[in-house]
Amino acid sequence: MTTGEKLAMLRKNKGLTQEELSEILGVSRQSVSRWEMDLAFPETEKLIKLSRLYDCSIDFMLRGSFEKEKENTLLSYTDCSRFIKECGYFFIATVREGKPRLRPFGMIYAGSRGLYIATDKKKSVYSEIIENPSVEIGSYNLATRKWIRISAEAEREESLAVTEEMLEAYPVIKAKYAGEREADFVIFKLIIKEAYIE
């Protein structure tokens, strides 16, 4: 994915039009269009503003592809969440009785302190993670034809602040787990061991 394609994707993910972005940055709409078509390149000052606006690194915007070097460099929690949300779904692999179990999943949240998933205590995925906290997550973006793969250890997250943030991010969950069902709602923080896009 080129820098221009990434700039267009990040702008759309933020829900902005080219016109709205041009007003925020103090440039013409044509400048934004030229950046996104790889016909021109934003100045350093504009790259810094874009990095803050899109909550991503300048390095992420400038690399020729989404791939990260595998030497101990991890994708950020935000990078992981953004990629998966763009896909619209992800799969989680757990272990049950020594055998891998794969299932679709939909709730993922990147907070300032980590990457989180949520489930129900009554579901088998909950007991599988409690028994063996090693999990893998994967998602495929049909538009870019890229995969994200995350290997992690899951640990229970007890923070009320994280719970509130996740419930705000997913109003449908908030409605489902109101009242008596609230005790069934559980969040796991993913301690990422490896994360990359290929």
N, C-alpha and C positions, 0 to 999 in steps of 0.2 A: 504494500500500500504506500503510495507516494505521500509526501508532506501535504500536498494540496488536497488529496483525498481524505487524509486524516483531519485537516482543518475543516473541511466540509462536514465530515462525520461528527466532529466535536461540536460544531455550531448547531447542527440539527439536534444532537442529543441534549443541548442546552435549550432547545426550543426557540432559537433565534432565527430571524430572516437575515439575509445579507444586508439589507437596509438597516435593520436594528443594530447589527454588529458594527456597521460602518459608523453609526452615530456614537456608539459607546467608545470606539477607538479614535474617532475624529478623522476618519479617512473617507474617501468616496466609496460608494457601493461597487463601482467598477474595480477599485483596488482589491476589495475582498474577493470579487469574482475572479480576478487575475491570479490571486494567491491560490484559490481553490482549483484552478485549472492548470496550476504549475507553470504559469506564464510569467510570474513575478514572485518575489519573496518578501515577507514582512521584515521591516527593520527590527533591529535588536529591541528597541523600546516597545514596539508592538508585540514582539514575541513574548516579552516579559508580561505585558498586560494580558495576552491570550492565555499564557500559562496560569496566571492567577484566576482569570475568568473561568477557564475550563478545569481548574483543579488538577493539572497534570504537569509533568516536567517539560522543559524545553527540549531535552533530549528525546523524550517520547515523540514530540511533534517533528523533530528533525531527522530521526532515523529513517532509513529507506524502507524499513518494514517494522512490524510489531515485535519481531523477535528480540529477545534479550539475550545477552551473553550468559552462559550457564555458570560462569565461575562465581558462585556465591551471590550473584545479583538477582534479587527477587523483584517481581512486579509489585507495585504498591497495592495496598488493599483497594484503593480507589480504581486503579487500572483493572484489577481483577473484576471488581463489581461492575464497572462500566462495560467491560467486554461482555460479561455474562448477561447483563440487562439488555444489551443491544441484541443478543441472540434470542432473548425472551424466555429461556429455560436453561436448565443444566441437568446433568446426571450426577448422582452421587453413588459411589461404590463403597460398600461396607463389607464386613466379613460375618458370616453366620455359620457356626459349626464347621469352621475351617474352609468354607467355600465363599467365593466372592458373590455379593448380591448387588445388582445394579438397578437403580430406579430413577425415574424423572423427578425433579425437584423444582421448586419455583421461587422460594423465598431466600434471598441473600441480601445482606446489608453491609456496607463498608462504613464503619464509624472511625473516629479519629484514633481509636486504640486497637482496631482489629477488623477482621472479616468475620461475619456472623451468619449462621443459618438457624432456622427455627423449625420446630416440629411439635408433635403431640406426644405426650408420655404414653398414650395408648397405642401408638403405632410401633411396628416392629423395628423401624429404623432407630427409634430411641433406645430400645434395649440392645440392639446391635452395637451402637456407638458406645453405650455404657460398658458393654462387655469387651469391646476392642475399639479404642478411640482412633485408630489409624483409618483415615478415609482418603478417597481420591475423588476429585470433581473434574468433570469435563463438559465442555460446551462447544458447539460448532456454529460458526457464523456463515450462513449460506451466501450472503452478499460478498464477503471477502475471502471465503473458502479457507478460513483459518480456524484452528483449534486452540482452546485454552486447556491446559492441564495443570491441576493443583494437587499436590500431595501434602497432607496436613495431619496433625493430631487435633482431635476435637476435645474441648473441655467445657464443662458446664459454665455458663455465664450467669452470675447472680446479680449483676448490677441493675438497679432499678432504672438508672439513666439510660442504659443500653436498651432495656426492655421498652421503655417509653419511646425511644427513638425508632426502634423497629416497628412498634405498633403504629406510630405516626406514618412511617414509610409505607406500611401496608394496612390501610383502613379496613380491608375485608377481614384481616386477621383480628383486628381490634374488635370488630363487631362479633366475630365468631367466638372469641374467648372472653367476652364480657361476663361478669357475674361468676356463677359456680364453675364454669369451664376454665376460668383463669388459671386454676391450679394445674391444668393439663398442659398448658403452654410452656415450652422450654426452649431456651436459646443455647446454642453451642458456639463458642469462639473457636475459630480455626487457627491453630498455630502452624503457619505455613513453613513447610520444609523445602518445597520446590514449587515454582510456578513459572510457566513459560507459555508463550504463544508460538505456534508453528504453522 
